[in-house]
Structure formats: structure tokens, C-alpha cells
């Protein structure tokens, strides 16, 4: 495990007395496998605190965009979402409408799907402990990012990922692979692309429902090879064919090759974290779930989101940012890359003692701006895809 990252999906607890009045809490969730895992994960913790829960599935614009017929009415021929369609808001609009109407009491989101500013009627009442924030590479062959063919087709619609990967290899080709995690993995399996880049947290949370990873054998020729960070795969085991793995594709267990060092591929602000959204005035619900808040995670993701906000974040800017604890200090690493990958600006800084997340993130943004980040962001990102 890399220092500063959690592979688990535990829920941090805020210090202070727990709220001991049981409630029936209605949780709004998207219907994807990952969204339901996340909502059930939070529901289980709420039940352990003495509450009862139910999950209401809400179909969002982002979910409808997975339907090719619907997506064709929104997404242009260049594969980008128009500037007037909020790449983050498409995954929360209908859920927030249900929250405002009182149909649900709280919503569980992937934090990176949220805009940097919420409507004043809502609040993030709890941000549990973060899972692994990194991106991962999935490839059916024994390959790492540095051994892919020069013109390999990589499945992603994320300008952040494309720009940073082009900085590694300008000849990489990119294929717009959309859908939920399991859908994207199926598309990789049928050859729609040569490799796939996804958020580690989603893979880890769904676990054996998607992939069955084990640690790479140290005797494997790829073990420890620079710039290798962490391989999760297993060598060829013929006995796997003797077991029923449900929807698993042949060889699928072998596809996670690499967890990217953030200095190679910096993740999206808030990646790996969950956010529990409530109505700002619903004091009973807020008090009931604040025990799930993790102060270290909240500081980290708020620093990242303030950095994004300071760069103009109301839309989904292709900015990488990650804040971790290093030797007891908050360390923020952020990246902005030109669309063609030829120019990359970075900032790495440490929080001063007692510095607020807003100050820390804004200071990181200013460091990027001084190196020309605003000019890079203006170069070619008129339309931005959600990740």
C-alpha cells in the first residue's frame, strides 16, 4: 500500500457524542451497481447506529446518457458534452430535486461527481473515510502503461486522463468508452479498446463482483519494474475455469495491471471519497449522520475542491489534485496539462500549521496559475466529459 492511501472503505467517525435518537432515513441513489454498493455501505453503518433505512433508486440524466440513443441527442460528433451541459450536474440533478421535495432524506454520491459549489439549500453533512483515490490501468495482456504499443487505444472520455496520458506518450489514441464500470469492462473484453483507465475506488468497492485480483507473484517478469507502482493481477491459473464466476469475462481477473502514481496520473479532485448530501436545514438528519464524517478526509477533499474552484470550477475542469497526509502534514499535489500533453504544470505544497482547506487549496491554485494553468485550461476544453 502506498503511504497516505486507504484500500478499505471504512467510515471515519467525528469526535464527540453520538446522536442517539433513531430515525427512518430514506437514501436516494443512482441505480448502477457501484452507486447501490455505496448507498448500501452507508445504510449498513446507519443501521449499526440504530437507524432504519430504505434506498430509493433515482434515474439521472447521466444515467440516461449511457443509452446511446439518448447520448446522441446531447453529445456532439467530437465525442464531447457541450459546454451548456454540466458534466458533474448530470449525475445529481434529479437526486437533488428529490432531496428538495422531501422524497428522500439524504443522498450518497461519489464526491468527484459533485460540482464545487452546491445550491445553498443543500450541504455535505458527512464525508466518510476515503478509499484509494488513484486511477488504475486495465489491460487484457501482460502489459503496463510503459509497455503498451505506441498507438494503443485507451478507453476514456476524461480530458484530465487524456492530457496526462498524452504527456507520457503523445501517440496514444483515445476511444470514448461510456457506461457503468461493468459495461466498460465488457467493452474492453470485446476489443473496443486496448486498455481502460478507471478509478481504483470503484473497482475496489465492487471487488469480486467485477474482478478477482490477487497480488502479483514476485517471480512475474513485470513485478517491480519501473515505473510500476502496484500490480494487482494473478498469473495464469487454469483452475479458474473450474469455478462459476457469473458474468466474469475470460481472463478478466488478470486485467488490473497498475495503480498510477499520482505524479504520473494525478486523480480528479475528490476521487475515491463518498459524500452524504442532505438539506441544509434538516438538523435531525445532519446530526444523525455526522458521526460518519472523517475529519482527515474532509480536509483533504475540501483542499482539492477549493483548488478546483479557484481555477474556475463550476464546470468540470480537467484538473488533477490529490491531498494526502505525509509525516503528519497535509501535502497537496496538483496538475494541469495541455490537451496535447506537450505542456504540463504542477504544484506540490504542504499546508501550514492551522491553515484552512480553503486557504491551502487556493494557494495551490495560485501556484498553478503562476505557471500558466489558466492558459492551458483555455486551450481546448470547451466541452468537458464527466469521468
C-alpha positions as CSV (number, residue, x, y, z in Angstrom):
1,X,0.0,0.0,0.0
2,X,1.2,3.5,-0.8
3,X,1.5,5.8,2.2
4,X,-1.5,8.1,2.6
5,X,-4.0,5.8,0.8
6,X,-6.7,3.5,2.2
7,X,-7.6,0.5,0.2
8,X,-10.6,-0.1,2.5
9,X,-14.0,1.6,2.5
10,X,-14.3,2.2,6.2
11,X,-16.3,5.1,7.7
12,X,-14.5,7.6,9.8
13,X,-16.1,8.9,13.0
14,X,-16.3,12.5,14.1
15,X,-15.2,13.1,17.7
16,X,-17.9,14.0,20.2
17,X,-21.2,12.4,21.4
18,X,-23.2,10.2,19.0
19,X,-26.7,11.2,18.1
20,X,-28.8,8.5,19.9
21,X,-32.4,9.2,18.6
22,X,-33.2,6.5,16.0
23,X,-34.7,7.7,12.7
24,X,-36.0,6.2,9.5
25,X,-33.7,7.5,6.8
26,X,-34.6,7.4,3.1
27,X,-31.5,7.3,0.9
28,X,-31.5,8.5,-2.7
29,X,-29.2,6.6,-5.1
30,X,-28.5,6.1,-8.7
31,X,-29.2,2.6,-9.9
32,X,-25.8,1.5,-11.0
33,X,-24.1,-1.4,-9.3
34,X,-21.5,0.9,-7.9
35,X,-24.0,3.6,-6.7
36,X,-26.0,0.9,-5.0
37,X,-23.0,-0.6,-3.3
38,X,-22.1,2.9,-2.0
39,X,-25.6,3.5,-0.7
40,X,-25.9,0.1,0.9
41,X,-22.5,0.7,2.5
42,X,-23.7,3.9,4.2
43,X,-27.1,2.3,5.0
44,X,-25.3,-0.5,6.9
45,X,-23.4,2.0,9.0
46,X,-26.6,3.9,9.8
47,X,-28.4,0.7,10.8
48,X,-25.4,-0.1,13.1
49,X,-26.1,3.3,14.7
50,X,-29.7,2.2,15.4
51,X,-31.5,3.8,12.5
52,X,-33.7,2.1,9.9
53,X,-33.1,2.8,6.2
54,X,-34.5,2.4,2.7
55,X,-32.9,3.1,-0.6
56,X,-34.8,4.8,-3.4
57,X,-33.4,4.5,-6.9
58,X,-33.4,7.7,-8.9
59,X,-32.5,7.7,-12.6
60,X,-30.4,10.8,-13.5
61,X,-29.6,12.5,-16.8
62,X,-26.1,11.0,-16.5
63,X,-27.6,7.5,-16.3
64,X,-29.8,8.2,-19.4
65,X,-26.7,9.3,-21.2
66,X,-25.5,5.7,-21.0
67,X,-28.2,5.0,-23.6
68,X,-26.6,5.6,-27.0
69,X,-29.8,6.9,-28.5
70,X,-30.2,9.5,-25.7
71,X,-26.5,10.3,-25.7
72,X,-26.6,11.0,-29.4
73,X,-29.0,13.9,-28.7
74,X,-26.6,15.5,-26.3
75,X,-23.1,14.5,-27.2
76,X,-21.6,16.1,-30.3
77,X,-19.7,14.4,-33.2
78,X,-16.4,15.2,-31.4
79,X,-17.4,13.0,-28.5
80,X,-17.6,15.9,-26.0
81,X,-20.5,17.1,-23.9
82,X,-21.5,20.7,-24.9
83,X,-20.4,23.5,-22.6
84,X,-24.0,24.1,-21.6
85,X,-24.3,20.6,-20.1
86,X,-22.7,20.4,-16.7
87,X,-20.6,17.2,-16.7
88,X,-20.9,16.9,-12.9
89,X,-24.5,18.0,-12.5
90,X,-25.9,15.4,-14.9
91,X,-25.3,12.8,-12.2
92,X,-27.1,14.6,-9.3
93,X,-29.8,16.9,-10.7
94,X,-32.8,14.5,-10.3
95,X,-31.4,13.3,-6.9
96,X,-31.2,16.9,-5.6
97,X,-34.7,17.5,-6.8
98,X,-36.0,14.6,-4.8
99,X,-34.0,15.8,-1.8
100,X,-35.5,19.3,-2.1
101,X,-39.0,17.8,-2.4
102,X,-38.5,15.8,0.8
103,X,-38.9,12.5,-1.1
104,X,-35.5,11.4,0.4
105,X,-33.6,12.5,3.5
106,X,-30.1,12.0,2.2
107,X,-28.1,11.1,-1.0
108,X,-24.9,9.2,-1.3
109,X,-22.6,10.4,-4.1
110,X,-19.2,9.8,-5.5
111,X,-17.7,13.1,-4.4
112,X,-15.9,13.7,-7.7
113,X,-19.4,13.8,-9.4
114,X,-20.4,16.9,-7.4
115,X,-19.9,20.5,-8.6
116,X,-17.5,22.5,-6.4
117,X,-20.4,24.7,-5.2
118,X,-23.7,23.2,-4.0
119,X,-27.0,25.1,-4.0
120,X,-27.4,26.8,-0.7
121,X,-30.4,24.6,0.3
122,X,-28.1,21.5,0.4
123,X,-25.0,20.6,2.5
124,X,-22.4,17.8,2.6
125,X,-23.3,16.6,6.1
126,X,-20.7,13.8,6.1
127,X,-17.6,12.7,4.1
128,X,-16.6,9.2,5.2
129,X,-13.0,7.9,5.1
130,X,-11.7,7.9,1.6
131,X,-10.8,4.8,-0.4
132,X,-7.9,4.6,-2.8
133,X,-8.0,7.8,-4.9
134,X,-5.8,6.6,-7.7
135,X,-6.6,5.6,-11.3
136,X,-5.9,2.1,-12.5
137,X,-5.0,0.6,-15.8
138,X,-6.9,-2.4,-17.1
139,X,-5.4,-4.4,-20.0
140,X,-6.1,-8.0,-21.1
141,X,-2.4,-8.7,-21.9
142,X,0.7,-8.7,-19.7
143,X,1.3,-5.0,-20.1
144,X,1.9,-1.8,-18.1
145,X,1.4,1.7,-19.4
146,X,5.1,1.9,-20.5
147,X,4.8,-1.4,-22.5
148,X,1.6,-0.6,-24.4
149,X,2.0,-0.2,-28.1
150,X,2.8,3.4,-29.0
151,X,-0.6,3.9,-30.7
152,X,-2.6,1.9,-28.2
153,X,-6.3,2.7,-28.0
154,X,-7.1,3.7,-24.4
155,X,-10.8,3.8,-23.3
156,X,-11.6,7.0,-21.5
157,X,-13.7,10.2,-22.1
158,X,-11.9,12.2,-19.4
159,X,-9.8,15.2,-20.7
160,X,-7.8,15.0,-17.5
161,X,-6.7,11.5,-18.1
162,X,-6.2,12.0,-21.8
163,X,-4.0,15.1,-21.4
164,X,-1.8,13.5,-18.7
165,X,-1.5,10.2,-20.6
166,X,-0.5,12.1,-23.8
167,X,2.2,13.7,-21.7
168,X,3.5,10.1,-21.2
169,X,3.1,9.1,-24.8
170,X,1.7,11.6,-27.4
171,X,0.9,8.7,-29.8
172,X,-1.8,7.1,-27.6
173,X,-5.2,7.0,-29.2
174,X,-8.4,7.5,-27.1
175,X,-11.7,5.8,-27.5
176,X,-14.9,7.1,-26.0
177,X,-15.9,4.2,-23.7
178,X,-19.1,5.1,-21.7
179,X,-21.3,3.2,-19.3
180,X,-21.0,1.8,-15.8
181,X,-17.9,0.0,-14.7
182,X,-19.1,-3.4,-15.7
183,X,-20.2,-2.1,-19.1
184,X,-16.8,-0.6,-19.7
185,X,-15.0,-3.8,-18.8
186,X,-17.2,-5.7,-21.2
187,X,-16.4,-3.3,-24.0
188,X,-12.7,-3.8,-23.2
189,X,-13.2,-7.5,-23.3
190,X,-14.8,-7.4,-26.8
191,X,-12.0,-5.3,-28.2
192,X,-13.5,-1.8,-28.4
193,X,-10.2,-0.6,-26.9
194,X,-6.8,-2.0,-26.0
195,X,-6.7,-0.7,-22.4
196,X,-9.1,1.0,-20.0
197,X,-8.4,3.6,-17.3
198,X,-10.8,3.8,-14.3
199,X,-10.9,5.0,-10.7
200,X,-9.4,2.4,-8.3
201,X,-12.1,3.0,-5.7
202,X,-14.9,1.7,-7.9
203,X,-13.1,-1.5,-8.7
204,X,-12.1,-2.0,-5.1
205,X,-15.7,-1.4,-3.8
206,X,-17.3,-3.8,-6.2
207,X,-14.5,-6.3,-5.6
208,X,-15.3,-9.9,-6.7
209,X,-18.4,-8.8,-8.5
210,X,-16.1,-7.4,-11.2
211,X,-12.7,-8.8,-10.8
212,X,-10.9,-11.3,-8.5
213,X,-7.5,-9.8,-8.0
214,X,-4.6,-11.2,-6.0
215,X,-1.1,-9.8,-5.5
216,X,1.2,-10.3,-8.4
217,X,3.7,-13.1,-7.9
218,X,7.2,-11.6,-7.2
219,X,8.6,-14.0,-9.8
220,X,6.5,-12.5,-12.5
221,X,8.7,-10.5,-15.0
222,X,6.6,-7.4,-14.5
223,X,6.9,-7.3,-10.8
224,X,8.6,-4.2,-9.5
225,X,9.6,-2.9,-13.0
226,X,9.8,0.9,-13.1
227,X,7.6,2.9,-13.3
228,X,5.5,0.2,-11.7
229,X,3.6,1.3,-8.6
230,X,1.3,-1.6,-7.7
231,X,0.2,-4.6,-9.8
232,X,-2.9,-6.4,-8.9
233,X,-3.4,-9.4,-11.0
234,X,-2.6,-13.0,-11.0
235,X,-0.6,-15.4,-13.2
236,X,-2.4,-17.8,-15.5
237,X,-4.3,-20.2,-13.3
238,X,-6.1,-22.9,-15.4
239,X,-8.2,-23.9,-12.3
240,X,-10.1,-20.6,-12.6
241,X,-12.1,-22.2,-15.4
242,X,-13.4,-24.8,-12.9
243,X,-15.3,-22.1,-10.9
244,X,-18.5,-20.2,-11.7
245,X,-17.7,-16.5,-11.8
246,X,-21.1,-15.4,-13.0
247,X,-20.7,-12.6,-15.5
248,X,-16.9,-12.5,-15.3
249,X,-15.3,-12.4,-18.7
250,X,-12.5,-14.9,-19.6
251,X,-9.2,-13.6,-18.2
252,X,-10.9,-10.7,-16.5
253,X,-9.3,-11.4,-13.2
254,X,-5.9,-10.7,-14.8
255,X,-6.7,-7.2,-16.2
256,X,-5.8,-4.8,-13.4
257,X,-2.2,-4.0,-14.2
258,X,-1.2,-0.8,-12.5
259,X,-2.3,1.8,-9.9
260,X,-0.9,5.0,-11.1
261,X,1.5,7.1,-9.0
262,X,-0.3,10.5,-8.7
263,X,2.8,12.1,-10.1
264,X,2.3,10.1,-13.3
265,X,-1.5,10.4,-13.5
266,X,-3.0,12.7,-10.9
267,X,-6.6,11.8,-10.0
268,X,-9.7,14.0,-10.1
269,X,-10.4,16.2,-7.0
270,X,-12.4,14.2,-4.5
271,X,-11.8,10.9,-6.3
272,X,-12.2,7.9,-4.0
273,X,-14.4,9.7,-1.5
274,X,-18.1,9.5,-0.8
275,X,-20.3,12.4,0.1
276,X,-23.5,12.3,2.0
277,X,-25.7,15.2,1.0
278,X,-28.7,16.5,3.0
279,X,-31.0,19.5,3.1
280,X,-29.1,22.3,4.8
281,X,-31.9,22.9,7.3
282,X,-32.6,19.3,8.2
283,X,-30.8,19.4,11.6
284,X,-32.1,16.0,12.7
285,X,-30.7,14.1,9.7
286,X,-27.5,16.1,9.8
287,X,-27.0,15.3,13.5
288,X,-27.8,11.6,12.8
289,X,-25.1,11.1,10.1
290,X,-22.3,13.5,11.2
291,X,-20.8,10.7,13.2
292,X,-19.8,9.2,9.8
293,X,-17.7,12.2,8.9
294,X,-13.9,11.7,8.8
295,X,-12.0,14.9,9.5
296,X,-8.8,14.0,7.7
297,X,-10.7,13.0,4.5
298,X,-12.8,16.2,4.7
299,X,-9.8,18.4,4.9
300,X,-8.1,16.6,2.0
301,X,-11.0,16.7,-0.4
302,X,-12.0,20.2,0.5
303,X,-8.5,21.4,-0.2
304,X,-8.7,19.7,-3.6
305,X,-12.1,21.1,-4.4
306,X,-11.1,24.7,-3.3
307,X,-8.2,24.4,-5.7
308,X,-10.6,23.4,-8.5
309,X,-13.0,26.2,-7.5
310,X,-10.2,28.8,-7.6
311,X,-9.3,27.7,-11.1
312,X,-12.9,28.4,-12.2
313,X,-14.6,25.2,-11.1
314,X,-18.4,25.4,-11.5
315,X,-17.8,23.2,-14.5
316,X,-15.7,20.0,-14.6
317,X,-12.3,21.3,-15.3
318,X,-9.7,18.7,-16.4
319,X,-7.6,19.3,-13.3
320,X,-5.8,16.6,-11.2
321,X,-5.4,17.2,-7.5
322,X,-4.7,14.9,-4.5
323,X,-4.1,15.8,-0.9
324,X,-2.6,13.2,1.4
325,X,-1.0,13.1,4.8
326,X,2.7,12.8,4.7
327,X,4.6,12.6,8.0
328,X,1.8,14.3,9.8
329,X,1.4,17.2,7.3
330,X,-1.1,17.7,4.6
331,X,0.6,17.5,1.1
332,X,-1.2,18.7,-2.0
333,X,-0.2,17.7,-5.5
334,X,-2.0,19.2,-8.5
335,X,-1.6,19.0,-12.3
336,X,-2.9,20.8,-15.3
337,X,-1.9,19.6,-18.7
338,X,-2.4,20.9,-22.2
339,X,-4.8,18.8,-24.3
340,X,-1.9,17.5,-26.4
341,X,0.2,16.7,-23.3
342,X,3.1,18.9,-24.5
343,X,2.9,21.3,-21.6
344,X,2.3,20.2,-18.0
345,X,2.2,22.5,-15.0
346,X,2.4,21.0,-11.5
347,X,2.2,22.2,-7.9
348,X,3.3,20.3,-4.8
349,X,3.0,22.1,-1.5
350,X,2.4,21.5,2.2
351,X,-0.2,23.0,4.5
352,X,1.0,25.5,7.1
353,X,0.1,24.7,10.7
354,X,-3.6,25.6,11.2
355,X,-4.1,26.5,7.6
356,X,-7.7,26.1,6.4
357,X,-8.6,23.8,3.5
358,X,-9.8,26.9,1.6
359,X,-6.5,28.7,2.0
360,X,-4.5,25.6,1.2
361,X,-6.4,24.7,-2.0
362,X,-6.5,28.3,-3.1
363,X,-2.7,28.6,-2.6
364,X,-2.2,25.5,-4.7
365,X,-4.3,27.0,-7.5
366,X,-2.3,30.2,-7.4
367,X,0.9,28.2,-7.8
368,X,-0.6,26.6,-10.9
369,X,-1.9,29.9,-12.3
370,X,1.6,31.5,-11.9
371,X,2.9,28.7,-14.2
372,X,0.2,29.3,-16.9
373,X,-2.6,26.9,-15.8
374,X,-5.4,29.2,-17.0
375,X,-3.9,29.5,-20.5
376,X,-3.7,25.7,-20.7
377,X,-7.3,25.2,-19.5
378,X,-8.4,27.7,-22.1
379,X,-6.7,25.8,-25.0
380,X,-9.2,23.2,-25.9
381,X,-11.7,22.2,-23.2
382,X,-14.9,24.0,-24.4
383,X,-16.7,20.7,-23.8
384,X,-15.8,18.5,-20.9
385,X,-16.8,14.9,-20.2
386,X,-17.7,13.6,-16.8
387,X,-15.3,10.8,-15.8
